[in-house]
Amino acid sequence: MKSKTIFHLFVVIIALASCSQTEDAAVKELNDSVMTLHDELMPKTEQIIQLKTSLDSLSKGPDSVHVKKLIQSLDKADSEMMNWMHQFSIDSLSTMDFKAKLSYLHEQLNKLKTIETLTDSTLHAANQYKK
């Protein structure tokens, strides 16, 4: 009887450890997706700064209204990325349960995807104008 109880306890411990590893893997995969997208967006912020500088010299020309709108759009994309980086807290994950971690990381990934769309469309418009 005692060996059956020990066996059942052993099975429960293995099952719990397996669930924990699966949860950790899911969190890691989602976190990696967030960080990969962040790493792809960071060089684009450098492009934004360069484009703003080059467009600034054109902001007093015949297309000044259009150029100023492009600069405002570039500023917005840059600002959105900076705001996201300031509010993102990887450290807070350690205090969350599994569902909260997944929810937080999904939310962050969705925010970054929105920023990516804004950044890409803004860069495209500014680059098209410069051609």
C-alpha positions, 0 to 999 in steps of 0.5 A, a space after each residue: 500500500 505504501 509503495 502505491 502511494 509513493 508511486 502515485 505521488 511520484 506520478 503527480 510530481 512528474 505531471 506537475 513538472 511537465 506542465 511547468 516546463 510546457 508553460 515555461 516553453 510557451 512563455 519563452 516562445 511568446 517572449 522571444 516573438 516580442 523581443 524579435 519584433 522589437 529587435 527588427 523595429 529598432 533599426 527602423 527608428 534609426 531610419 526614422 531619425 535620418 529621414 526626419 533630418 533630411 526632410 527637415 531641410 525641405 520643410 520650407 520648400 514648395 511642399 512644406 505642408 506635405 513634408 511637415 505631415 511626413 515629419 509628424 508621422 515619423 515623429 509619431 512612429 518614433 514616439 510610439 516605439 519609445 513609449 512602448 519601450 518605456 512601459 514594457 516590463 520584462 521583470 514584471 513577468 516573474 510576479 505573474 501567473 501563467 495566464 497573466 504572462 501569456 496575456 501580457 505578452 500577447 498584448 505587448 506583441 499586438 502593440 508592437 505589430 501596430 507600431 510596426 505597421 505605423 513605422 513601415 507605412 510612414 517610412 514607405 511614404 517618406 521614402 517615396 516622397 524623397 524619390 
